[in-house]
Amino acid sequence: MHFNGVFASVLYTSAVFLGSVHATDDIDDGAEASSTSLSESSTAVPVEKPTFTPSDVKAPFFEQFTDGWDTRWQPSHAKKEDSKTDEDWAYVGTWAAEEPHVLKGIEGDKGLVVKNPAAHHAISAKFDKKVDNKGKTLVVQYEVKLQNGLECGGAYMKLLQDNKKLHANEFSNASPYVIMFGPDKCGATNKVHFIFKHKNPKTGEYEEKHLKSPPMARLVKTTSVYTLIVSPDQTYEIRIDGEKMKNGSLLEDFTPPVNPDKEIDDPKDTKPEDWVDEARIPDPDATKPDDWDEDASYEIVDEEATKPDDWLEDEPTQVPDPEAEKPEDWDDEEDGDWIPPMVPNPKCEDVSGCGKWESPMKKNPEYKGKWSAPYIDNPAYKGVWKPKRIENPGYFEDKTPANFEPMGAIGFEIWTMQNDILFDNIYIGHSIEDAERLKKETYDVKISVENAEDEATKPKPPETPKSPMDLKFMDDPILYVREKVTLFWTIAQKDPLEAARFVPEVAGGIGVLAVTILAVIIGGLVGGSKATPQIKKAAEEAKKAASDAKDQAVDAASSGAEKVQSEVNKRTTRSSGPAE
């Protein structure tokens, strides 16, 4: 008992001794790190943000949501028309001109903000003069900032047709538009719409033309700028953040196509009754062979099979579970005789099988199945029938679909699950150069600030120790001791001296432990029962060493804390002192 007490004390002394030494190192390192952190925080410079200055760019329509924006924009309170349901949807969503609250890039720069989640929103602004791009380049550009992301909703704009209804009725989804452009995301759908309405010159009806394979929207909380360029040569180009994402021809890249086919299938033509369109038929001259047995079984008993030598025919495949016990609440009179559940016979596990042996089945070599005549080429086959082609009575050729109908207003008519979508710097005009200059003055300025602030506010991942030498005792004492001992043992197997030099804390602890145990054993062997006072003395010394080591750790912690507080006091005094 005395030996066990001394041994436990020695172990405790060694562990606390090792821990106190490295706790002191850790606290010193912590004080230094805290001092460095204080230095960095006191000298950290926040991301500098420029102040908003209105642009002098000129265009048929240009909006930066400066003072008086609400006199130019009219929220809609109309009912949303939906042919798929009898339910009425009202545009209850509200709008506001606000600075962004997420990653603001320019001080004082306001945008049009969608305020309500899961609501229908509609707002429009009329142009001072209609925009007619016949023979001109059309440039549409605007910024979108998804402050709360975009899981399901639209952030696209509509350029509305200039007509009498535009000035008489409130804007809604039924308002005729010319172009729809911008991002849309819901579920698997993620695209930048480009849809234009084309007038059939023969019928006078309008039909939507959708861009095939549109680019994906950028679903980020920083600002994105979307640009659409339609040229007089009937080409288009879509840019996102100034990067060309899609380009092509209005005459080739849209569905349904702008121009219909010259010829169509004759709707009155029908397939003749005697038309044969079966390419192959069963051979009418084929007959079933005399030796073809349709009644033969697919499988037969394998008469050549023999019972394996280790087959236990007298053993059942299942036996009562020997470990099962009758439930305590089982009543034989009410529940009947209790029967233990059956389990697979363990004697059958390592042999071929148990119970009565029977010959296995094998595939019948005489089996042929039901006979059917082979197929041959149909001599009467005439080919696949197609209706004859006739001239398309509705054919026309519009070589200039880029000459859109005149546009008289812009509108946002959207439904979205996320609020705080912000629109800004809307340009609708004819100059690619002016749109690029506006992008440099606005987007290019704010995106660099937004990215810098986003990077500065990102939480830094915790640094994980790359090796046991990077561990600190105060972070995880158990992990520290385990990894250090493992490292010591790995090195000691090849070179004990190198292990003692590389991991001296483990070597020192082992030395203290070994000397103490040896002294106790020798004292017990030499002194017998008389050695009891010596053992007690050794135990007292071990306890005193443990207590001293513990006090050293506490002193080290206090010293480290005082160092940190001293640095705080110094910096506080410097920062709060009077200016010279």
Secondary structure by P-SEA (a helix, b strand, c coil): caaaaaaaaaaaaaaaaaaaaaaaaaaaaaaaaaaaaaaaaaaccccccccbbbbcccccccccccccccccbbbbcbbbbbccccccccccbbbbbcccccccccccccccccccccbbbbbbccccbbbbcccbbbbbbbbbbccccccccccccccccccccccccccccccccccccccccccccccbbbbbbbbcccccbbbbbbbcccccccccccbbbbbbbbccccbbbbbccccccbbbbccccccccccccccccccccccccccccccccccccccccccccccccccccccccccccccccccccccccccccccccccccccccccccccccccccccccccbbbbbbccccccccbbbbbbcccccccccccccccccccccccccccccccccbbbbbbcccccccccccccccccaaaaaaaaaacaaaaaaaaaaaaaaacccccccccccccccccccaaaaaaaaaaaaaaaaaccaaaaaaacaaaaaaaaaaaaaaaaaaaaaaaccccaaaaaaaaaaaaaaaaaaaaaaaaaaaaaaaaaaaaaaaaaaaaaacccc
